[in-house]
Amino acid sequence: MTLQQRTLTWHKSSRSAAAGHCVEVAPATAVVFVRDSKNASGPVLEFAAERWADFLAGVRDGEFDR
């Protein structure tokens, strides 16, 4: 984990289950970091801010609904 990743402010959804099956996100200037909330010291994914916005729009539009 880089110094920048260690100094980020991580957020978890208010809709997260009590069992902890969720991810946390930390927006930065041009990227959004994502990690498993149960394994905060584990791997961190990095997405371009634009691509993350596209993903969220797809979620809101039901693009990934089963």
C-alpha positions as CSV (number, residue, x, y, z in Angstrom):
1,M,0.0,0.0,0.0
2,T,1.4,3.4,-1.0
3,L,1.7,6.4,1.4
4,Q,-1.2,8.0,-0.5
5,Q,-3.4,5.0,0.1
6,R,-2.6,4.9,3.8
7,T,-3.6,8.6,4.2
8,L,-7.0,8.2,2.4
9,T,-10.3,8.5,4.1
10,W,-12.3,5.3,3.6
11,H,-16.1,5.2,3.4
12,K,-18.5,2.3,3.7
13,S,-22.0,2.3,2.4
14,S,-24.7,3.1,4.9
15,R,-26.5,0.1,3.4
16,S,-23.8,-2.3,4.3
17,A,-24.9,-5.5,5.9
18,A,-24.1,-6.1,9.6
19,A,-22.2,-9.3,8.5
20,G,-19.6,-7.0,6.9
21,H,-20.0,-8.2,3.3
22,C,-19.1,-4.9,1.8
23,V,-16.4,-2.8,0.2
24,E,-15.0,0.6,1.2
25,V,-14.1,3.4,-1.2
26,A,-11.7,6.2,-0.9
27,P,-11.9,8.9,-3.6
28,A,-8.7,10.7,-4.5
29,T,-8.0,13.4,-7.1
30,A,-8.2,11.4,-10.3
31,V,-8.8,7.9,-9.0
32,V,-11.0,5.9,-6.6
33,F,-9.5,3.2,-4.4
34,V,-11.7,0.2,-3.4
35,R,-10.9,-2.5,-0.8
36,D,-12.7,-5.2,1.1
37,S,-13.8,-3.9,4.5
38,K,-13.0,-7.2,6.2
39,N,-9.4,-7.0,5.0
40,A,-8.3,-3.4,5.2
41,S,-4.7,-4.3,4.9
42,G,-5.3,-6.5,1.9
43,P,-5.3,-5.7,-1.8
44,V,-6.6,-2.3,-3.0
45,L,-8.1,-1.8,-6.4
46,E,-7.7,1.5,-8.3
47,F,-10.1,2.9,-10.8
48,A,-10.0,6.1,-12.8
49,A,-12.5,8.5,-11.4
50,E,-14.4,8.7,-14.7
51,R,-14.7,4.9,-15.0
52,W,-15.9,4.7,-11.4
53,A,-18.6,7.3,-12.2
54,D,-19.6,5.2,-15.2
55,F,-19.9,2.1,-12.9
56,L,-22.1,4.0,-10.4
57,A,-24.3,5.3,-13.2
58,G,-24.7,1.7,-14.4
59,V,-25.6,0.5,-10.8
60,R,-28.2,3.3,-10.5
61,D,-29.7,2.5,-13.9
62,G,-30.1,-1.2,-13.0
63,E,-27.5,-2.3,-15.6
64,F,-26.2,-5.1,-13.2
65,D,-29.5,-6.2,-11.8
66,R,-30.2,-9.9,-12.2
